[in-house]
């Protein structure tokens, strides 16, 4: 099977293709013009285009289905070359603003949530992705292509920066080699030019690999999917806690290199009647003492088969107020895409059932 050309950093490509300067041209075609065929690379000699077709695949996935929310969120289901499917989400974080004369003041701001695996091994009880099992890792090119196609589909210019979160299907640190490679490809100046500080890798807490990620010095943001403040509840919500308990995660986070302007993000999925009480907030405050951190409180996004329920606004605000009044930086992440298949794995699960 031929490798995807999107699997390679520019310097790697320049060592595979002669003359070396052609790699920069190829990168421009891929990541500035979003082409999906080697034949479209018009400033390359035809013999080189033919060689590229023989040696590499291009565009390793295609759009299978798109759902669009009234809030601007777009949920994508992509089909891979082997027929498997993965999801990605385009989040409209801020709408465009205009001056009184109609001139643009600020363009839209986007975040793209991407997948790194087909399915997931972690098996969190609240997540739909793992219920269909784990099939395989994505390659770096398959990860990168999610962003490239979304930019192409939404006419987002090459020079428009966006934020990336590895928070879709799969556990990023369980596919660390491909995730690290994709992060480097994203940040290539002649490519998508998405700086590391705009990239966030979210993990369910594979503590030994958090340390390994830190040693790679990628410069990315780290987000920990914590969701509980004691091992008993966390094991119920996230069975992986049996292998990587809360103490091991906190110890690993303390070793993670943090830029002076950055914080480690702790994702806390709030579930009604499960972890939304002030007692849990007190434990969370104690747990994160001494760590330069930020807590994102996330509403549980309900789906049909789930036993869990979405918390009410009042309990979310009380939880947040308790933490912020005691000096812990804490925000409530407003839910997006509630009118579409917004929960992680939901669109893919529908496709499997169909």
N, C-alpha and C positions, 0 to 999 in steps of 0.2 A: 504493500500500500504506500502510495506517494505521500510525503509530508505536506502539510499545509504551509504555504509561503508565509502566512501570518504567524507561524510558530517561531520565527527568527527575528532577533534584534538586527538593527541595521549593520552593525559591524560583523555579525555572523554571516549575514547575507553577502556582504562585500567580499568575504573570504570564499564564498561558494560560486560567485558570479564574476566573470571577467568581461571588460575591465571593471575595477572596483567602484568607479563613480556611478555605474548603472544602479547600484543598490539604492542610492539616494533618489534616483528617478523613479524606481519601482515603489519606494516608500511614498513618494508624492502621489503617484497614481492610486495606491491603496488607501492612504489615510487622509489625503486632501481632496481627491476627486471621487473616492469611494467606488472605483470600478469593480466589476465582478467577472471580468474576462481578460486574460492576457492579451487578446487581440485588440483591446481598447488602449493598450499602452503604445500610443502612436509614435512617440519619439524614440522608441526602441527599434533596432533593426529587426526585420522579420525573422532571420535565423535565430536571434536571441529569444524572440517571442515563442518560436517553435520549441526551442530548448527548454524554456520555462514550462511550457505545456507538458513536455515529456517528463520533467523532473519533479514538478510540484502540482499540488491541488490549489485551488483558489476558492474563496467563499465557502467554507466548510459547513455552513448552515443556511437555511432559508426560512422565511416567515411562513408559519403554518396558520396562525390565527392572531388577531389583535382585538383587545377589548379596550374601549376608551371610556373613562369616567367623566362625569360632569365637572369634576375639579381639575381636569387636564391630565390626570394620570393615565398612562397607556401600558397595558399589560400584554407582553409578547409571549407567544409560544413559538419556539423555533424547532424546526426539524433538522436533525443531524444527518450526515451522509449514510449512517447505518440504520436510519429510520427512527431512532430514539428521539425524544423531545426534552427540551429544557425551557425554563422560563427566564425572562428578564423584565424589568419594570422601568419605564421612564417616568420620573416624578417631576412635575412642574413645581419648583420650590417658591418661585416668585414670578409673578406676571410682569410683562413689559410695562414700562412707564413712559409717558409721552409729555412733552412740553405743550403749552397752550397752542403753539403754532402747528402742532402735529409732528414735530421732529422727535425722534427717539431720544429718551432721556436715559433709560436703562433697559437693556434687552432682558429677555426671559433668563431665569437661572434654573438649571436642571441638575438632577442627580439621577444616575443610572444604577439600579440594583441588579447585579449580575450573578449567574450561577457558575459553579466550578465543578459540579458532578451531576451525573444523571442519577437522581435519587439521592439517598443519604444513608450512612451507616449508623448515625447517632441515635435515631429513634425517639426523639422527644415526644412526650405524650400529647402535647398541644399542637404539634406541627403535622401538616398533611403530607409534606414531602416524603418523610420516612415511611409512611404507611404503604407506599407502593414498592418499598425495598430499594436496595442499591444495585445499580447495574454497572457503572464504570465511571472513571475519572474523565474529565474533559482535558483536552490538550490546551497548551497556552494559546494557540491560534483560535480554538473554539471559544475560549473565554474572551479574547480580544474582539473576535468577530461580532459578538453580541452588541458591543458599543458601536462598532463601525457601521453595522446595518441600521441600528437605531438612529444614528446621526444621519445616515443617508435617507432613511424613510421619513425623517422629520425636517429635511432640508436645513440641518444645523451646520453652519459654515465650519470649515476646517479650523479657523482661528478662534472659534468659540470654545472656551474651556467649560468643562462640566466636572462634577464630582462623581466619583465611583465608589460604591460600597459592595464588597464581596459579602453579600447578605441574602443571596437568593437560595437556590437549591444546592445542598451539599455543605460539607464542612471544609472550609478553605485550607486549614492546616493538615487535613487528611490527604490533601493533594498539593502539598507545599511546593514541590519542585515546579509544577506547571503554574501555580499561582504566582510564585516569585518571578518566573520568567515573563508572565503576562504583565505583571506590574512594571517590569523594566521596559517592555515593549510600549506600554501605555505612555511612559514618560519620555520616550525618544523625541528629541527636539524636532527632528525632521518628519515625525509621524503625528500622532494624536497630541503629543506635547502636554499630557496631563501629569502635572507635577506630583511627586509622592505625597505632598501634604494635602492633595485633593483626593487621595485614595485611602479608603478605610477597609482593613481586613477584620472581619468579625468572626470570632471563634466561640464554640461552646465550651472551651476551656481545656484544650489538650496541653497541659502545663509544660511537658517536656518540649513540645514543639513551639510553644510561646517563646521559650528560651532560645530555641534554634532560630526562630524568625528574628528575634532581637539581634542575634549574632550576624545575621545577613546584612544588617544596617541598610535596609531598603529606604528608610525615611518615611514609611507609611504610618498612618494612624492605626491604633489597636483598639478594638472594641470587644468586650467580653460579654457574652450572653449569660448573665448570672441567674436572674429570674427567681432566686430563692436565697435565703440568708442562713439556712441550716442544711446539713447534709441529708437529713431525713426527707424533707420536702423536695430538695433538689434531686435526689435519687428517684423520687416518684415522677417528677416532671421530666428529668433528664437522666436516664439510666447510665449515661457515660460518667456521671459523678462517682460511681463505684470505683472507676479506674482513676479518675482525676477529681479528687475531692476539693472542697472550697479552699482549704488551707494551702494545698499544692498550687492552686491557681493564683492565690494572693501572693505566695512566695515567688512564683514565676513573674508576675506583673512587676514586683518590686525590682527585678533584675532587668526589666525591659528598658532600653534607652529611650528617654523622653526628651524631646526638644523643650527648651525653656518656655516656649509659647504654647506648648501642647499639653493635653491631659489624656490619660487613659479613659476611654469611655466604657461605662458599664451599662449594658442594656438590661432593663428590668421589665419584663412583660407582666403587666398587672392583670390578674385574673380575679374576678369577683368571688369573694368569700374564701379565697385560697391564700393570697399573699398581699392583700391590699389593706391590712390593718396597721395601726400605729406601732404595735409591738414589732412587726417586721421592719418598719421604718427605723426604729431604735437600733435593731440588730444590724441593719445595713449601715447606719452611721458609724457604729462601732467597728464593723468589719473593714471599712474603707479609711479608717483613721490613719493618717500619715501617708496616704497615697494621693498624689496629685491627680484627681479624678473628676469626672463629670458623669452624672447619672441621667440616662434617658429613660423616662417612664413611658412605656408603650401600652396602649390599649390592646387587649387581646382582640384579634380580628376574627369574629366567629365564622364558622362554616358548618354545614348541615350535620355532619357526623360527630361533631365535638361535644364532649361532656361539659366543657368549660363555657363560662359566660363573660361577656364584656362588662367591666366595672362601670359604675356611674361616675359622672363628672365630679360630684361632691367628694367622693372617697379619693379620687386622683388628686384633687386640689389639697386635701388634708395631708396626704402623703407627701406631696411636694412641699407644702408649707412647713411641715415638720423638719424636713431636711435642709431647706434653704435658710430657715431661721436659725439653724445651728451651723451655718457656714459651708454646707456642702452644695456645690454647684449642681443644680438639678433642673431639668426641663421636661415638659410633657410633649411628646411627639404626637402631633395631631394625625389621626388616621386619614389615609388617602385611599381612594378607590373602593369605598365601601359599597358602591352601587354596581361594581363588577366583581370578577373572581379575584379579589385582592389578596386573599390569604396565600402564603407561600405554598406552592404545589397544587393549588385549587384548579387552575386552568388545565394543567397537565393531567390531573386526576379526572377531570371531565372528559378530556380527549381519550383517555384509556377506557373509560366506561362506554363512550360512544362507539 
